[in-house]
Amino acid sequence: MTFGTFHVYDDIAHERGVYCNRSLNLRSIKAIGYDMDYTLVHYNVEAWEGRAYEHIKLRLLEEGWPVDELTFEPHLVTRGLVIDLKLGNVVKANRFGYIWRAAHGTDLIPYSQMRKNYTRTLVDLSQRSRWIFLNTFFSISSAVMYSQLVEMLDEGLLPEVMGYADLYWRVQEILDAAHIEGELKGEIMADPDRYVERDAGMPRTLRDQRQAGKKLILITNSGFEYTNFMLTYAVDPFMPDGQTWRDLFDIGVVAARKPAFFQHTPPIFEVVSEDGLLEPWVGTLEEGRIYYGGNATLIEECLGMSGDEILYVGDHLFSDVNITKSVLRWRTALVMRELEREMRTIDANRENQQEIRRRMFEKVRLEDEYARARLAIQRREHDERPFTTKPDDELKARIEAIRHELVALDEELAPRVRRDGAQFNTAWGYLMRTGNDKSHLTRQIERYADIYTSRVSNLERYTPFMFFRAPRGSIPHDPDTA
């Protein structure tokens, strides 16, 4: 079990835990909704996003753009970064919006230049004309291409005259077209073994929840043909004889058009055949059917539930978690597969992190001694009573010695700090931290996700009856944080 950040169950690996921001009692949850892509069905990110990148590249080549030598470099970006459309940069901000690191094109910006660009600038995700939050795996391919094209734009190599913002929207338009036209998903269905990572624990987790009396709802933006294929591939081999993925869900919604699904009232159709034939639907929804489109209000009316009786599980911070929390007051769970690699990296670097903390403690002690020696000299200069009997010459000699000790400490600390997190990503470090602070991504997770975990099947060990309790909130003057 997870209590705060501590595991009481020894058989749950650290990276497979469920982590709690706001206490959540699953016994009080009557219905659980699930997204599909990167939630129920996880993809090999480099394979999927690599193909998405190639589709963007092919479209640009057809339009005469000189991109034939570009290659997919997934290390250039991670989820949680932010694109600055004004300056054409990719940035990483801390929880307060202060920019910690930035790249222009494929190169990190030197600290002095970054400070000049962003001293008076905070990342504000509500300013969507400037800031684009990379909050899902689906944004990786377009962000890599954008970073590479920024360099070509600066060099005057692109055939069109445009600014950084126009360039981003052009890349995104091409990627959206590839998704809409089904090119990408057709390739996935043709070779699912290459792109999909099956998890036998996922169907078993959903069966446990349904058998515990919870209504299960599928709400995905993918169309019926793709949804049916993916869930047949990812779920059916692990179901009891004669059962399919459709036996898991009380209601299914495809082509949901999230986040509009949670905010508006678009038309709804029923899927009436295995080849996806649609018929208009009027009135209250019925369990045991698959619908196309519609809205969350219809789900609530059908089930006779609303608000905190419903938990929604997804991977997209905005269209899955933010909207359901802000608009409907549903409870929320965020799936972040890369959390597993981040936590393994942290564990592998634990000795280095302990040494950093030890050295930082020593640095703080030396800086305090340095400051007190300076203050003692200052007081004597103003005929005030100092707090030490040491003569000024001795204090000045100690100040000079401390300077040398601090320089040596910094020289030792710098490579250790650079090394910490570099195993996760050499340019951007850990996903959920910016140096010693929380990242902007972490702040969004804290605000909108009641619980978060790396995969749906992690819920299996906790059972459908788990009471997740949030840790006691820490503040800087707590005895254990001072």
N, C-alpha and C positions, 0 to 999 in steps of 0.2 A: 504494500500500500504506500501511497505517497502522502506524507503529512508535511506540508510546506515543501521543502527541498530534500526531505529525508525519506528513505525507503525503509519501511518496516518489514516488508516481504523481501527476504534475501534472494528469492528466485527470480526477481525482476531486474534485468540488466539496467544500468543507469541510463543508457541511451534509448531504452524501450519503455521508459516511465511515462506517466501522464502527469503534467505539471499544472498547478492550479493558481489562477489569479484571483478568482472570486469563488467562494465555496459553492459547490454544486452537489446536490443530493440526487443521485440517479433514481432513487425510489420515488421521487416526486415528478419525474419526467414521464409523461404519458405517450409522447410520440418523438421519434428521432428522424430527422431528415438528412439525406446524404447527397452531396455532390458526387459526380463520377470521376472525371478526369483529374488525375493526381490526388484523388481522395480514396475512392474505392479501387480505382485502377491506377496503379503507378507505372510510369514509363521510364525507360532508360533515358535520362535527360539528354545526354550527349548525342544519342542516336536520334531521338525525336527532334530536338532543337537543331541538330546538325542538318536534318532533312528540311526543316523549316527555313533555315539559313540558305540552303541550296535553292529552294524555290524563290526566295527573294532575289538571290543572285541571278538566277535564270531570267526572271522578269526584267531585271535591270539590264542584262546583256541584250535582251530583245529590244530594249529601248535605246541601245547604243551607249550605255554607260561602260566605261573601261574598268570593269570589276573582275575580269577573268582570272587575275592572279590572287584575288582575295581568298582566304581560307577561314573556316570557322575556328575561332579561338575562345572557347567557353570560359577560360580563366580571366578574361578581360572584365567580366561583370559577375555579380552575384545578386541573388534576390535581396531586396532591402535597400539597394542603392537608388539614387534619384538622378534623373537627367535634368540639367539646367538648360532649358530651351533658349534662354537669352544668350548665354555664352558658349553653348555647345559642349558643355562639360558633363561628366558623370561624377557625382559627389557622394560622399558618405557623411552623414550627419549624426550627431549624438541626440539624446532624447529631448534636448531643448531646441534642436534645430540648428545648432552651431556646426559649421562644416569642419570636419576633422581631416579629411583627405579628399583630393580632387584629381581628376585626370582629364586631359584634353586630347581627343583622339585616343591613341593607344598608350600614351605615356602619362605617368603621374606628373602633376604640376609641382614645381619646387615650393617649399613652404613659404618662402618670401613672396612669391607671386600669388599663391593661394590666399595668403593673408591680405594682400593688396586688393584682390578681387572680392573677398567675402567678409572683410572686417565688420561691415555694417549690414550684412545680409544674413537673414535666418531662413532656413527652409520652411516654407509654409505650404503644406499640401493642399490647402483650400485654394491657393492661387494656381489653378490648373492651366492657365495660359503660360506659366513659366516652368512649373515643377511637375515631372512625370515620375511617379513612384513605381519602381520595378517590384511589384508585390506578388508575382506568380512566376512559375517556371516558363510559362508561355512567352514571357517578355525577354527571355535570355537571347534568343536568336536575333530579334530585331535590334536589341541594344548593342550586341556585338557588331552587327552590320553598321549601325548608326555611328559607333565610335570610329570604325575604319573609314567611313565615308566623310566624317568631319575632317579628317586629314586631307582627303582628296579635294574637299570643298575649299579648304584653306589654300591649297596649291593651285586652285583654278582648273582642276582636271575634270570637273563634272560638266556635262553638256547643258545643264539648265542653270539659270541664275536664280539663286534662292538663298534664304537665310537658314540658320540652324534649326529654327522651329519648323519651317517648310520641309526641310530635309527629313526630320523625324516623322512628320505626318505622312510624307511620301512613302517611307519605308513601311510604316504601320499599315498604310492603305494596301500595299502589295501583299503583306502578310495576311491581312484580314481577307483579301480576295482569295488567297490560296486556301484558307480555312473554309470560306463560304462555298467555294466551288468544289470542295471535297477532294482536292488533289492529294493533300497530305494524308487525310484519313483513309483514302483509298490505298495508299502505300502501306499504312499501318496494318490494315486488314489483310493485305496480301502477304505480309510477313510478320505476324504478331510476336513470334518467338524472339525476334530481333529487338522489338520495341517495348514489349510489355514485361514487367516483372511480377509474376503471379505470387500470391500470398495465401496459402491454405488457411491461415488463421482468420482471414477477413470474413469469408462466408460463415465460419463457425461462430464468430463474434456476433454477426447479425442474427443468426439462428437463436443464439442465447437470448438476445434482446427481445426477439419476437415471442419466444416461448415464455419469457417473463411477463408478457402481456402488453408490451409496448407496440404501438403502431409504427411501422417503418415506411418512410416516404422517399422516393427517388426524385431529385430535382436537378436536372442537368441541362446545360445549354446545347449539348450534342443532339443531333437528330436521331430518329428511331432506328434507322438501319445501322448506324455506327454504334449506338448504345446497345442494341440487341447483340451485335457481333461481339463487342468488347466484354459485356457481362457474361455472355455465353462462354467466352474463352476464359475469363478470369474467375468465374464463380461455379459454373455447372460441373466441372470435374471434381469439385469438392463437396457436392451436394449429395444427400441420400438418394438411392436409386429412384428414378422416375421424377425427381424434383429438379426444377430449374431456378434461375435467378428470379423469375417472376413470382415464385412461391415465397420469396423473402419480403416482398414489398406489398403493402396494403394499397398504396397509390403510387403510380409512376407518372412523372412529368418529363417529357423531352422537349427540346427546343424552347426552353423556359425563358430565354432572353434575360437572364439575370444581368444587372440588378433590377431591370424594369419589372420583373416578376414580383419583387417584394414591394414595389412602390406604386404601380399603375394597374390598370385593368384591361390588358389586351385581350383579343378574342381567344376562344379555346375550342379545340377540336378533340375528338376521340380517335385514337389509332385503332382501326377495326380489322386489320389484316396483318399477316406476317411480313408482307412487302411494304408496309407503312401507309396503306390507304387511310385517308382522313375523312371524317364526317363531322359537321358542326355539332356542337354540344350546347344545350340550353338547360339551365336549372342547376340543381345541386349535384356535385360530383358523387360518384359511387365507388366504393372500395372494389378492388380487384380489377381495375381498368387502368389503361395507359392513356395519358392525355398529351396533347401537343399544345404548348403555350398555356395561357391562363394566368392566374395570379394567386398569391399566397392567401388572400382572403377566402377564396373558394376552398382551399385546403382546410383552413380553420373552421369554416362552416360545415364542411363534410364530417370532420372529426369531432366537432363540438368542443374544440380546444383553442387556446390562444395564449399569447405571452409566454410566461415562464414554465408552462406545461410542455413546451416544445423545445427540443435541442436541435440545432442545425450544425452539421459537420461539413467543413469544406477547407480548401487550400488557399482560396483567394481572400486576402484581407479586406478588400472593399466589397466585391459583389457577393461574397459568401458570409463574411463575419460582421463587417461594419454595418451594412444595411440591415441585416436581420436583427442586430442588437439595437441600432438607433431607431428604426422605423417600427418594427414589430415587437420589440422587447423579448424576442425568443432568446433562449440560452444558446451559447455558442462554443464550438470547439474548432480549433485550427489544426490542420495536419501539415507538418513541415518535415518532409523526409530528410532533408539535409541536416536536421538536428542530430541525427545519429552520427554523422561524420564529424560534426562540430564537437560533440561530447567525447568522441573517441580521441580527437586531436587534443582536447583539453586534458584528458587523462594521460595521454602520452607526454604532455609537456608539464605535468604537475611539478616535477622536481625543479624545472627551470622557473616556474611561477613562484614556488616557495623561495627560491634564491632571490628573485626580483623583489619579493616582499621584504626579505631580510635586508637586502641592500638599500631599499627605499627607507626602511626604518632607520638604518644607520645614517642615511642622507638627511633625514628630518632631524635627527639628533645633532649632527654636525651643523646644520643650518641654524638651529636654535642656539647652539653655543656661539657661533659666529655673530648672530644678531645681538646676543647679550653682551658680548665683548665690545661690540661697537657702541652699544647703549651706555656701557660703563665709561668709556672714553668720552662720549658726548656729554654725560652728566658732569664729569670733572671739568670739561671745557667751560661749562656754564655755572661752575661753583656750586653744583648740587651734590648731595651726598651719594656717592656710588654704592652699589650693592656688593662690591668686592674690594679687597685690600690689595689686590695684585697691581703692581705699577703699570703705567701705560706701555712702557717698552715691552714688558712681558705679554701684555694683551695684544699689542700690535704684532709681535712675533707669532703668537698663537693664531691670530687672524690670517696671517700669511700662510701658515702651515695648513689651516683648514681649507684655504683656497686650493691648495695643491691636492689635498685629500678629496675634495669635492670633484675636481677635474678628473682625478683617477677613477673615482666612483662612477662618474658619468660615462667615461670611456669604457668601463666594464659593463655598465647597465645597458648602454645603447644597443649593442648586438643582441643581448638577451631579450630586450623589449621587441626588437625587430623580428627575432626568431619566434617569439610567442605569437601564435596565430598564423604565421606564414605557411605552416603546413596545411592549413585550411585554404587560404588563398594568399599568394605571395604579395599581391598589391593591396588587398583590402582587409586582410586579417579575418578575425572571427565574424560570423554572421550577426551575432546579437550583442557585440561589444564594439565600442570605439575607444581604443586604449583602455583606460580604467573605468570608463563610463558605459552606460547602456547605449545601444545604438538607437537610431530613430525607428528602425523596424521593431525593436523590443518595446519601445514606448507604444507603438500602435497595437502590438499584441496585448500589452497590459490593459490598454483601454477597451479593446473590443472582444478579446477572446477570454471566456471564462476559464477554459482549460486549453492546453495545447499538448501535442504529442507528435511523434514521427510517423505513425501509421495507425489506421483504424484497428488493426488486430491487436494493438497494445491494450485496448480496452478489455480484451478477453480475460486477462488475468485478474482484472479488477472487479469483474462481474457486473451484471446490470443493476446491482443493488448497492453499489459503492457510494459512499459519502466522501467526496473530495473536499478537503478543508484547506482554505487558503492559509499561507503562513502569516504570522504576526507581522504587520508592516513595520519595517525598520525606518528609523529616522536618525540623522547624524549624531545626535547626542545620546542615543541608546548606549548603555555601558558596554555592550558586546560589539559596537561598531566604532566606538571612539578610538 
